[in-house]
Amino acid sequence: MTWFHASDPRPNAAVRLFCFPHAGGAAAAFREWHRAVPPGVEVRAVQYPGRAERVREPFVDDAHQMADLIAAAMRPLLDRPAVLFGHSMGALLAYETALRINPAHLIVSGRRSAHVPRPGIVHTGTEDDLVAELRRLGGTEPELLADADARDYILPIVRADYTLAESYRSRPAEPLRCPITTVIGDRDPEVDPGNAGEWAELTSAGFALHVLPGDHFYLAARRAEVIDLILTAAGQAWPSNP
């Protein structure tokens, strides 16, 4: 069972950056991030059960249970400061994990604040409904959605992840003692600066909001800018040759 992928393990890194994928996503979404960070940062991407090399493991469709499992697996890696980054569904899982481990910084992307209920019924829909949702948000190659074998692999993952995201309700908790940085795309249909700013209510430390050009998957085209924001939040100098 492998919870964290490290494309470039760095035993002497000063900071570990843990990246939480979006609904339907996998650790491979962050495969190349290690190339854009300085030697003092080690990138660890979270691999949720039920996909990639964990495809035979049962899905976890409860956010609190998932965060318990991730935090338990993460503890041996907390011998140095941890920074958590999560996009979309990954943002709420990063937040729930942060409640359990007290990281140095939490960066949340493409999602409204975790304490604001956001119920939905996408997870109860037909396969065509799931495909329509993926097409609405973008981020999935149209060729994959048109391929029957690919759909058979992707759609159960998406349904489980949407079950997790749409059934999630935050529980009463003390504000985080670490700062929160929020990043969104200016054309994201899921979130705007107003409701993204509500993440500030979940921390007793600092808060910052950044809006970049793009839709829900703005970070695909703006990876360098996103990583720059993360490194600034983590207090790391931007490398001269990313």
C-alpha positions, 0 to 999 in steps of 0.5 A: 500500500503506497499512499505517497509518491515521490518522483524524486526522493530528497532525504535532505529536503528541508520541507515536504510538499504533500499534493492531494489530487482532484476528484477522479485524479491520481498522484500522476497529476503531480509527477513532474512537480519535483522539476520545478521546486528547489532541492530543499523541497521534496514533493509527495503526491497522495495516491488515493485507493482504487486507482493506478497501482491501488486499483484493486483496493476498495474506494474510500468515499468518506472524507473523514475516514480518508483523512484519518488514513492519510494522516496516519500514513503521513506521520512517519514523514513529519520529521520536517515541516509539511506543506499541504496542497490540494486541488478541488476535492483534494482541497477538502482532504488536505484541510481535513488532514491538516486538522490531524497533523498541524502542518506548516502551511495549507494551500487550497485550490479550486474549492469553496471553504470546507465549512460551507456545505456543498451538497450535490447529486452528481454521484447518484447520476447515470454514467452519461451524467458523470461524463457530462460533469467531467466535460463541464469542468474540463481537465479530462481528455475528450478521447478518454471519455469517448473510449469505452474501456477508459470510461469503465476505469474512470467513471467508478473512480469519479462516482466514488470521489463525488460521493466523498465530496458531495456527502462531506460535512465539516465537523466542529474544530478549532481553527488551524494554527497554520496559515491558509493560502487559497488559489482559484481560476478567474473563470472557475464555475465552482468558486469565486473570490467571495466564497474562496475568501471564507477559508480565512475563517478556518485559521487563526494564522494568516490568510491569502487569496490569489486569483489566476487566469483560467477555469477550474483546471487553471493550474494545468497551464499555470503550474509555474505560477502555482508552484511559485505561490506554494514556495512563497507560502512555504518560505522557500526561495524560487530556484534560478533555473526551474 
